[in-house]
Amino acid sequence: MSEWKAIEKRLRSTEERTAPASNDTLAGIKKSRDDPVYFGKRFLNFTALPYQEKVLADKSKRIAVRMSRQAGKTTTIAVRGIWYAATHPRTLSLIVAPSLRQSMIMMDRIQSFLYGMNVKDRKAIVGKMQRTTIWFRNASQMVALPCSPNLLRGYTAHQVLADEAAFFRDDEIIFYNILYPMLATTDGTLIASSTPWATKSVFYQMCKDPKLEKIWSRHHVTWRDVVAAGLMKQDFIDEMRTVSPPERFIREFEAEFSEDVDAYLPREFIVSCIWTDTWHDLNPRQIYYPFESTPKGRFSVGIDLGEIQDHSVVSVVERWNSRIGLVHCNQFPLKTPYATVIGYTKALCDRFQEVEKVLVDATRESYVVKDMQAAGVMQVNPVIFSMQSKMEMAKYFKEQMQLKNFALPYDPDVIAELNVEKYELTKDGNVKFNHDEGTHDDRFWSIALAVYASRESEAPAFIPIRKR
């Protein structure tokens, strides 16, 4: 029996708990097998733009995709994933991303397409949908997973959709030791898509290495393509070019890699600290604790205060013996009153059991500490930002990252802001910190404060300790 006859027999089966597939549905699937662009139009009501058509129609086994923000990268990959699973029976497609939350963004887009299908078509094509798994009536599956070696091992896949691949921790192990081997016996397809990040990464090699040019089919879509397609206006691009840091504009709208030679925390260094399965038992969610949650543990809080030009940020880390993880990070809008920040911190200290220490930036507003104490935040200690105190906190923060004692969830905003902090050595051997105009480093210092607060040793002299 031919492969198509097997698909047709299964879809027509009256044993399914739904009406058998119509001749029209069967004809559409058959016509779509080698035409994902047609599949998108026929079944998903998706009309691809020219650059999306190129990705959908690419028959290569190795495909690298870089697209500008708002270009429809996730949508394009979602359509491609559905097409393959629906027209290739008994196949397994894996969605892999830096975190389960990120892989679920792709899965949500896929399920949104499926729920939007004509009811008869959907019942004929899709068997069952759960939060992380889709079963198709042709015996194919799609599964969403985080970038975790332990969770990925054991699969034999026909298609892997690696989303935000530039942010995979231990990317060489993930790609060369796990993903490539799982595709070996199936001659499967690997599609790696991402916003550009570090140049010392496997994704950079996929996109740029001349030696891999014949192996990887490369798609590069900039803001120019998106404006030409009518998805963004030139005025918006001009605004983003003005308000965004140059490096971020290059990465997110030119979809191009850029160097960060003077960054205090290099990009590949930050990626190496994203949650991985070795931390799974400590924080299985690998995402932030919500504000309304009541977790139990050993918590430390760092508060960087800003009001008009800078943001106020409250960060919380949790300590497990020698290891520290970022478990909460909230940036307030500009001009948020300090009273709101104090109230937020008080609520966190009441809910998170137990908060051992709170360090707050008291450089400009020393009264905040007294107000926090009056509100019942008795764990608070002030920090006066100076060249010495900043150097000591930043050094300790970086050391914990170097020792692999610190981990953070995949949070693009936090990751980007950790990378904006730059440094220069002064004549007397000290380190002076700065950041480019138009950027913010409030998250950086809030997290550095929280990590420093988690130290089990006595705090240094520049932090006055209130006697209890």
Secondary structure, DSSP 8 states (H G I E B T S, - for coil): --HHHHHHHHHH-TTSSS----HHHHHHHHHHTT-HHHHHHHHH-----HHHHHHHH---SEEEEEE-TTS-HHHHHHHHHHHHHHHSTT-EEEEEESSHHHHHHHHHHHHHHHHTS-HHHHHHHEEEE-SSEEEETTS-EEEEEES-HHHHTT---SEEEEETGGG-TTHHIIIIIIIHHHHHTTT-EEEEE-----SSSHHHHHHH-GGGTTT-EEEEE-HHHHHHTTSS-HHHHHHHHHHS-HHHHHHHTS------TTBSS-HHHHHTTB--GGGTTT-TT-S---TT---EEEEEEEEE--SSSS--EEEEEEEETTEEEEEEEEE--TT--HHHHHHHHHHHHHHSEEEEEEEEE-SS-THHHHHHHHTT-TTEEEE---HHHHHHHHHHHHHHHHTT-EEB---HHHHHHHTT-EEEE-TTS-EEEE--TT---HHHHHHHHHHHHT-SS---TTS-----
